[in-house]
Each structure stands twice: as C-alpha cells, then as structure tokens.
C-alpha cells in the first residue's frame, strides 16, 4: 500500500527526473571552455540551452549570450537582442533589445542595422526617427546580400520623409561611418 507521503515523494522524484531529462545537455568540455571565458564556447553553450526550449534553459541561454555579448560577439549580441525582443529567458524589453541590436549594428552587422532601422521607423524600443531609420537602412543596404534590395527600398522610403537638409545630414553620417568601417561585401 502506498501512503500519501510515499506517493508525494514518488511524484516529486518523477518530476525531478523528467525536469532533468529536459534540461539542455551541454558537453562538459565545452562548458569548461565557456567557464574559462572562451567567447565561441559561451555562444555555443547559450545555443545549446536555447534549443532545449524550457523556460529555465532559456534563462541560462540568455545568461551565456550576455557573457559573450559583453565581449563583443556580434552573434551573441543578436541572440541576446532576440531574447529581449521575444521575452525568452528574460523579461520582454524592446529598449534593451534595441540596445543589443545597436551594438551588433555598430559592429557592422547588416541584419542588425536593418532591424535597428526598422525599430527607428516605427519607434519601437527607440524614439521614432526617420533620419536614424534612413541612416541604418543605408548602412545595411551598403552590403551585398539577399536583403540588400529590401534595405535599399526602405532607405528610399525614409528619404522621402526627410527634408533636404536632414537627408544631407544623414547621408554625411553614412559616408563617415562607411569610410571609418570598411567591410567585406560592401556594395560598390
């Protein structure tokens, strides 16, 4: 006969066993490298936790992404921005998402530049600014890739909303950024 206390203990044991089985399996050697400060390993550990899909593992993923993002990993900055955008493992916070997209954008990632431009165009997580949207779309459009035409079209939409002076200022900012940050894949 199973007493209520035994039943509760068995249920607790079963719950703990199932929870442990759903936790991300992270290679101990990879985890050791991540704990030693290896940025690529930190990113990989974050991705391992993220793919498990549990709420606690999403929090672990966000924590590992932050460690790598703080060390200037563009991929980790984008992953962390997505975590904040979607509220995955962290409290949903569009201003914080925009902050991490900005870091990746400033590091030259054209997808982050395009996303940040979109955020400026609608005022989500940042103040609405057609000039800033133009700036970031122009930088994203300066890189050859599958989204280049989309970024260029969005840049033109933003240009139509700007005064001649604001457009000239934004174009000057773009030229200065491109001159200071040459990158492979940039359009001629």
ROBAMI-971284 format. One record per residue (C-alpha): residue in three letters; z, x, y. Coordinates in steps of 0.2 Angstrom, whole numbers, plus 2048, in hexadecimal, padded with zeros to 3 digits. Example, Ala and Ser with C-alpha at 12.3 -4.5 7.8 and 13.67 -1.06 7.14 Angstrom:
<nodes>
ala82783E7EA/ser8248447FB/
</nodes>
This chain:
<nodes>
unk800800800/unk7FB807811/unk80880481E/unk803801830/unk809812835/unk7FE81A828/unk7EF80F82D/unk7F181583F/unk7F282783A/unk7E382582F/unk7DA81D83D/unk7DF82A849/unk7D983883D/unk7C882F83A/unk7C682D84D/unk7CA840850/unk7BE845842/unk7B083A848/unk7B384085A/unk7B2852854/unk7A284F84B/unk79A84985B/unk79F857865/unk791864869/unk79087285D/unk78F881867/unk78B89285F/unk79B89D860/unk7918AC865/unk7888A3873/unk79989C879/unk7A08AD879/unk7928B3884/unk7948A588F/unk7A68A8891/unk7A28BA895/unk7988B48A4/unk7868B489D/unk77C8A88A8/unk76F8A489B/unk77C8A188E/unk78689689A/unk77688B89D/unk77388A88A/unk785885886/unk783878894/unk77387288C/unk77B87187B/unk789866881/unk77D85B88B/unk77285787B/unk781851872/unk78284287E/unk79583E87D/unk79E83B88D/unk7AA84A88B/unk79B855886/unk792850896/unk7A18568A0/unk7A1867896/unk78E86889A/unk7918668AC/unk79F8738AC/unk7948808A4/unk78587B8AF/unk79187E8BF/unk79688F8B8/unk7838948B7/unk77E88B8C7/unk78B8958D0/unk7838A58CB/unk77289F8D2/unk76A8988C2/unk75C88D8C8/unk75C8838B8/unk76E8818B8/unk76E87B8CA/unk76186E8C5/unk76B8688B6/unk77A8678C0/unk77185D8CE/unk76B8518C0/unk77D84F8BA/unk78384A8CB/unk77383F8CE/unk7768358BE/unk7898378BD/unk7888408AC/unk7988498A9/unk79D8488BB/unk7A083A8C8/unk78F8348CF/unk78C83C8E0/unk77B83D8E8/unk7818498F6/unk7878558E9/unk7778538DF/unk76D8568EF/unk7778668F2/unk77386D8E1/unk7608688E3/unk7618718F4/unk7678818EB/unk7598818DE/unk74D87C8EC/unk75388B8F7/unk7508968E8/unk73E8918E7/unk73E8838DA/unk72F8778DE/unk7368698D4/unk74786A8DD/unk73D86B8EE/unk73485B8E9/unk7438528E4/unk74D8588F4/unk73E8528FE/unk73F8418F6/unk7518408FA/unk74E84490C/unk74083790D/unk74C829907/unk75C83090E/unk7658318FD/unk77383E8FC/unk76C84590D/unk76883E91E/unk75783691E/unk74B842926/unk738841926/unk73885392D/unk74285A91F/unk739850912/unk729857919/unk730869918/unk735868906/unk72685E900/unk71B86C909/unk72487A900/unk7238718EF/unk71086E8F2/unk70E8808F5/unk7108848E3/unk7028818D7/unk7078758C9/unk7068648C2/unk70F85B8D0/unk7068658DE/unk6FB8578E3/unk70984A8E3/unk7148568EE/unk7058588FA/unk7028458FB/unk7148428FF/unk71485190C/unk705848915/unk70F837915/unk71D84091D/unk71284892A/unk70B83792F/unk71D832934/unk72084293F/unk71C845951/unk710853954/unk71F85E95A/unk72A85A94B/unk71B85D93F/unk71886E948/unk72A873946/unk72A86E934/unk71A878930/unk722887939/unk73188692E/unk72688591E/unk71C894923/unk72C89E926/unk733899916/unk72389D90C/unk7218AE915/unk7338B2911/unk7328AC8FF/unk7228B18F6/unk7218AA8E5/unk7158AA8D6/unk70B89A8D5/unk70A8978E7/unk6FA88E8ED/unk6EE8988F7/
</nodes>
